[in-house]
Amino acid sequence: MRTCALILVGGIVLLVAACAVEQLQITRKKQSYPEKQLSVERTYRGKQCIAIEITEGSRRTRAFSINSKTVMAESDEDNDWFFCNHS
């Protein structure tokens, strides 16, 4: 009986989590410009852009937005995967 209850609760949790992710409508769009060694990847929640990551050569920059205002930006200029915060 206890096992059935745990399986039922686990199933409900998974269902709720799957519905929540679907409702967020998170999408990513990537544009590449190989001639300039540049790529731009935008993350959207619904129609609103919430994050942008720009890679130019070995330099990466990320910016995060709330209500269309940038709240934090960070960059990795020496390609060591450690981002320096510029907020």
Secondary structure, DSSP 4 states (H G I P E B T S, - for coil): -HHHHHHHHHHHHHHHHHHHHHHHTEEEEEEEEGGGTEEEEEEEETTEEEEEEEEETTEEEEEEEETTEEEEEEEESSSSS-PEE--
